[in-house]
């Protein structure tokens, strides 16, 4: 298998100097100091696990003989999906939002797991199921918008409505451009079905701090005003620099019931 990139492991991140370490583990908190005085930052710190929880979560994403992490199967219809024996989390987003890259970053401590990352947007045409030991299943959904598969709506709507073991949907939004019209359609669908979800801003390494802060505040406001099922805290990630990846692993472990307590740091 491929070697894992250094910052994929928490032990490497912990060796960095403090502000860089915070920027990688809690990228949202790093933005706090640039906010106008008096801005409410409660939604920046709702999910703030301590080191022990981050380490426990990382262990779930690290494969070994007794804890295999495998691609299980792909499905274009619900009757092709693997049985719902474990908790599911699913990742959806626009075709070029960096979904497969993020899933590869999450699984970077299990380099034998093959997550295909295509140079052409819209490569994922099926629902791809990855089994994480006996703990949970991660589902990579086809991208919507540009180059979405023809049966996208039927496939994704059926999954969201029928998959009773689905614990959380991760809606990926491009951190460079912010919320787009197609993202609003996804939000409306999740809200209509009453599906609990969380928004993840991708590609934060490609955007200036000012633009990122503007996008974060606008999306937070949108979530507050227009959603019921969305977790109020945004998650910021870079699949290149591993910013936010450790925290996202921890949130996945938490929502799938694999972190009994998440203690604040």
N, C-alpha and C positions, 0 to 999 in steps of 0.2 A: 504493500500500500504506500501511498504518498506520505511524506513526513508532515506532521502538523505545523502550521506557522507558529512562531514563538508566542505571540500574544493571544493565541487561542486558549492557552492555559493560564489560569488565575495565578499560579505560582510565579510565572514570568511577569505578570502585570504588577504583582505586589513588590517586585524589586525596583520598580520605577519610582522617581521622586513623587511626592505626594500629589501635586496638582495634576500631573500627567495621569497618575493612577486614578484620581477622581474623575478626570475627563473621560477615561476609558470605561470605568465601571458605571458611573452615573453621569452620562453626558448632559442630561437635562439640568442637573444641579450646577454644572459648569457654566451654563448660560445665566444662572440666577443673578450673578454679580453685575450683569449688564442691563438689568431691568431698572425701570424708573423707580425711585424710592416710593414705598407704600404699595407697590404691586403685590397682590395676593399670590403667594407662592405655595399655598397649601397643596395645590394639584401637581406640584413638582415633586412631592415627597410622600405620596400616598403609599407607594410600594417601595420600601427602603430596607431590604434585608441586610442582616449582618453577615459577617464573614463566614460563619458556620453554615448558614443557609446557602450562600453562594457556592461553598465547597461541596455541600451535599448535592446541590443541583448539578454541578459540573460532573460529579461521579456518575450521574444518570446518563450523561452524554458521552461518557468515555467507555468504549466497548472493551470487554475482555471475554475470556472463554465462558465464564458463568453468566455473562451479561452481554449477549450479542445484540448489535444494532443492525437491522437488515432492511433493505428494500423488499417489500413483500409482494406487491402486485400493482397493476394499473387497472383502472376501470373507466368505461365510458357510460356505464349504466349502473344504477344502484344494485341490481341483482348480481353484478360482477364484483362488487366491493367485498373485501374480507369480512368475516363475521364480526359484529360489534362487541367483542369480548373485553376489550380494554377501553379506558377513556381515550377519546380522540381530541386533538386540536387541529384546526385547519388554517392554512395560510392562503389568502386570496388577495388579488390586487391587479392593477392594470398590466397589460402585456409586458411593458419594459420597465417595471418598477424595481426589478432586482430581486425577485422572489426566490428564484433558484439559487442565486448567489448567497442570499441570507441563509437559506436552509443548509447550503454547503458549509457556511461559516458556523452555524449551530452544531453541525455534525463534524467539525474539523478535528475533533479528538477521536474520531472513528474513521480514519482516512480510507478504510476499505469500502465505506458506503458510497455508492456511485450516485451522485446527484448531478444530472446533466445540466450544464450551464451553456446555453446557446448564444452565439453572437447575434442571431436574429431574434428579435422580440417575438413573443407568442409561440415559443417552441413547445411549451407544455400544452398538449392537446387532450390529456386525460387526467383523471384524478390519480395521483401517485401516492401509495401508502408505504410509510416507513415504520417499522415496529421497533420500539425502544425497549428491549428486554421484555420483562413481564409487566412493565409499568404503564406505557401509553403508546398510542399510534399517532404519528404526525402525518398530515395529509397535505400534499402540494396540489392546489387546485389550478385549473387552467386560467390563464390571464383573461381579463375582459377588456373591452374597447378594441383597439387596433389588433387585427388578426386573431380575434377570439374564435375558437372552434364554433362551427355552426350550431351545434347542440349545447352550447355553453349554458344557456338559461335553464333548459330542461335538466341538464346534468347537475348544475350547482344548486338550483332551487330544490330539486328532489333530495339531494344530499343534506342540505341545511334543514329541510322540513322533516326528513325521515330518520336521520341518524341520531337516535335518542341518547347515545353515549358521547355526543359532541359537547365538550366542556367549555370551549372558548374558540371564537374565530378571530384570527389575527388579520386585520385589514391593513394592507401595506399602502402607504401613500408616499409619493416621490418627494423627498425633502427639498429638492431643488425647485420644484414648481408648485408645491403645495396641493391643496384639494382641487381636483378637476371635476367637470360635470359628470364624467363617467363614475368617479368615486362617489358622488352624491347618489347615483342610482344604486350602487352597492349598499350605501348606508340605508337608503329607503327600504331595500329588500330585507336587510338584517333587522331593521326596526319593525317592519311589517310582520316578520315571522317571530319576533320576540326572542331573537338569538343574542346571548351575551357576547360582546366583542370588545376588541381593544384596537386602537390605531397605532401603527408603527411607522415612523418616518424613516425612510431609507436614504442611502447615499449622502449622509451628512458630511462626509469628507470632501464632497464636490461643491459645497455651497459656502458662501461667505457667512460670517457670524451674524451680520446684520439681517441678511435675507432669511437665514435659518430662524432667528429670533422672531422675525415678523411672521413667518409661516407657523411657528409654534403657537404664538399668541392668537393668531387668527383661527387656527384649528381648535385650540382650547375653547375659544369663545363659541365656535360653531358647535362643539360637543356639548357645551353647557346649555346653549339655547335650543338645539334641535334634536337632541338624542335622549333616549331613555336607557338603552341597553349598552351604551358604550362606557367602558371604564374611564373615569375622568382624567387619569394620568396618561400622557402620551409616552411612547417608548421611542427613543432615537437610536438609530443604528448605522454603523458603517461596516459593511462586510469586508472592506479592505483593511481598515485599521482595528477592527474588532471592538470599536466603541459600542457600548450598549449590548453586546452579544452575551456577556456573562449575566447581566441583569435579566435579559429576555429568557435565557435558559432557566433562570431561577423562577420567573413568572410562570413559565410553562410547567415546571415541576410543581409549583404552588397550585395552579388551577386544575391540574390533573390529580390532585390529592396526594402527591408524593413528597410534600414538605409538611409534616404535621403542624409545625408552628413556624411562622416567619417572624423572627424577632427583629425589631428595628436596630440599626447600628447606633 
